Amino acid sequence: MPPATVCRLRELTPADYAAVITLWRSCPGIGLTEADSYAGTVAYLARNPGLSVVATDLTGAIVGAVLCGHDGRRGYLHHLAVAPASRRQGIGRQLVEECLARLRTAGIAKCNLFLFADNAAGRAFWLRCGWHTRLDLMLVQRATT
Ligand SMILES: CC(C)(COP(=O)(O)OP(=O)(O)OC[C@H]1O[C@@H](n2cnc3c(N)ncnc32)[C@H](O)[C@@H]1OP(=O)(O)O)[C@@H](O)C(=O)NCCC(=O)NCCS
């Protein structure tokens, strides 16, 4: 593995929205919806204070981000992304471990995430980081209207 990009982890705040949405938009594995508007993201952060994290480089530029929250029972990660030039240097794993530590502190014992079935690279990452897929489950969804 190449030497890790020197990066710092800190809480993702509303002020990071422009940089983070630009990163997410550049990543095919990230599915964005109306919930990812500025207002939606600020609402998510307010519901889940102190859990979402960004990685910044020495200049302070954001090179990775992940949304993290919980519903009181289980934790959830959304939109984990690392800028292409900074991948395979341990940043994704650090972001995930930081979120898991924050969930543990909040008393949450397990964490789930959604992954597109055709995202083979993303799946390889999660498996490498100790996650397992639940092929016995299916996502069931409808609009509230
Ligand atoms: C998935 C992603 C976040 C990984 O970030 P990263 O910083 O490159 O990952 P890391 O360097 O921390 O890798 C952690 C481990 O996963 C492995 N890994 C990472 N990407 C991999 C890939 N594409 N294929 C196989 N293994 C991979 C690494 O080799 C490393 O293993 P090791 O520590 O045992 O050597 C990044 O590739 C990305 O942003 N992808 C696009 C967005 C996406 O698909 N996100 C997931 C949506 S749920």
The ligand as an SDF file (V2000), in Angstrom:
LIG
                    3D

 48 50  0  0  0  0  0  0  0  0999 V2000
  -15.0260    2.7790   -1.6890 C   0  0  0  0  0  0  0  0  0  0  0  0
  -14.0370    3.8970   -1.3590 C   0  0  0  0  0  0  0  0  0  0  0  0
  -14.6950    4.8460   -0.3500 C   0  0  0  0  0  0  0  0  0  0  0  0
  -12.7840    3.2750   -0.7290 C   0  0  0  0  0  0  0  0  0  0  0  0
  -11.9600    4.3190   -0.2440 O   0  0  0  0  0  0  0  0  0  0  0  0
  -10.3750    4.1300   -0.0870 P   0  0  0  0  0  0  0  0  0  0  0  0
   -9.8730    5.2700    0.7090 O   0  0  0  0  0  0  0  0  0  0  0  0
   -9.7780    3.9080   -1.4150 O   0  0  0  0  0  0  0  0  0  0  0  0
  -10.3010    2.7710    0.7590 O   0  0  0  0  0  0  0  0  0  0  0  0
   -9.0790    2.3130    1.7150 P   0  0  0  0  0  0  0  0  0  0  0  0
   -7.8000    2.7600    1.1070 O   0  0  0  0  0  0  0  0  0  0  0  0
   -9.3570    2.7490    3.1060 O   0  0  0  0  0  0  0  0  0  0  0  0
   -9.2030    0.7400    1.5940 O   0  0  0  0  0  0  0  0  0  0  0  0
   -9.5050   -0.1090    2.6940 C   0  0  0  0  0  0  0  0  0  0  0  0
   -9.2890   -1.5350    2.2350 C   0  0  0  0  0  0  0  0  0  0  0  0
  -10.1720   -1.8200    1.1460 O   0  0  0  0  0  0  0  0  0  0  0  0
   -9.4230   -2.2070    0.0110 C   0  0  0  0  0  0  0  0  0  0  0  0
  -10.0390   -1.6190   -1.1700 N   0  0  0  0  0  0  0  0  0  0  0  0
  -10.3480   -0.3270   -1.3960 C   0  0  0  0  0  0  0  0  0  0  0  0
  -10.8780   -0.1660   -2.6130 N   0  0  0  0  0  0  0  0  0  0  0  0
  -10.8810   -1.4000   -3.1740 C   0  0  0  0  0  0  0  0  0  0  0  0
  -11.2870   -1.8850   -4.4480 C   0  0  0  0  0  0  0  0  0  0  0  0
  -11.7830   -1.0590   -5.3780 N   0  0  0  0  0  0  0  0  0  0  0  0
  -11.1480   -3.1980   -4.6980 N   0  0  0  0  0  0  0  0  0  0  0  0
  -10.6420   -4.0400   -3.7650 C   0  0  0  0  0  0  0  0  0  0  0  0
  -10.2290   -3.6360   -2.5320 N   0  0  0  0  0  0  0  0  0  0  0  0
  -10.3570   -2.3240   -2.2390 C   0  0  0  0  0  0  0  0  0  0  0  0
   -8.0440   -1.6330    0.2190 C   0  0  0  0  0  0  0  0  0  0  0  0
   -7.0580   -2.3450   -0.4780 O   0  0  0  0  0  0  0  0  0  0  0  0
   -7.8940   -1.7430    1.7130 C   0  0  0  0  0  0  0  0  0  0  0  0
   -7.5040   -3.0510    2.0870 O   0  0  0  0  0  0  0  0  0  0  0  0
   -6.2420   -3.2810    3.0790 P   0  0  0  0  0  0  0  0  0  0  0  0
   -6.3100   -2.2060    4.1360 O   0  0  0  0  0  0  0  0  0  0  0  0
   -6.4600   -4.6310    3.6090 O   0  0  0  0  0  0  0  0  0  0  0  0
   -5.0500   -3.1100    2.1990 O   0  0  0  0  0  0  0  0  0  0  0  0
  -13.6290    4.6610   -2.6370 C   0  0  0  0  0  0  0  0  0  0  0  0
  -13.1480    3.7590   -3.6060 O   0  0  0  0  0  0  0  0  0  0  0  0
  -14.7440    5.4660   -3.2650 C   0  0  0  0  0  0  0  0  0  0  0  0
  -14.9570    6.6360   -2.9140 O   0  0  0  0  0  0  0  0  0  0  0  0
  -15.4900    4.8570   -4.2050 N   0  0  0  0  0  0  0  0  0  0  0  0
  -16.5770    5.5710   -4.9260 C   0  0  0  0  0  0  0  0  0  0  0  0
  -17.7760    5.7770   -4.0360 C   0  0  0  0  0  0  0  0  0  0  0  0
  -18.3520    4.4570   -3.5520 C   0  0  0  0  0  0  0  0  0  0  0  0
  -18.5940    3.5390   -4.3220 O   0  0  0  0  0  0  0  0  0  0  0  0
  -18.5980    4.4140   -2.2260 N   0  0  0  0  0  0  0  0  0  0  0  0
  -19.2180    3.2820   -1.5950 C   0  0  0  0  0  0  0  0  0  0  0  0
  -20.6880    3.4870   -1.6190 C   0  0  0  0  0  0  0  0  0  0  0  0
  -21.5240    2.5640   -0.3620 S   0  0  0  0  0  0  0  0  0  0  0  0
  1  2  1  0
  2  3  1  0
  2  4  1  0
  2 36  1  0
  4  5  1  0
  5  6  1  0
  6  7  2  0
  6  8  1  0
  6  9  1  0
  9 10  1  0
 10 11  2  0
 10 12  1  0
 10 13  1  0
 13 14  1  0
 14 15  1  0
 15 16  1  0
 15 30  1  0
 16 17  1  0
 17 18  1  0
 17 28  1  0
 18 19  1  0
 18 27  1  0
 19 20  2  0
 20 21  1  0
 21 22  1  0
 21 27  2  0
 22 23  1  0
 22 24  2  0
 24 25  1  0
 25 26  2  0
 26 27  1  0
 28 29  1  0
 28 30  1  0
 30 31  1  0
 31 32  1  0
 32 33  2  0
 32 34  1  0
 32 35  1  0
 36 37  1  0
 36 38  1  0
 38 39  2  0
 38 40  1  0
 40 41  1  0
 41 42  1  0
 42 43  1  0
 43 44  2  0
 43 45  1  0
 45 46  1  0
 46 47  1  0
 47 48  1  0
M  END
$$$$
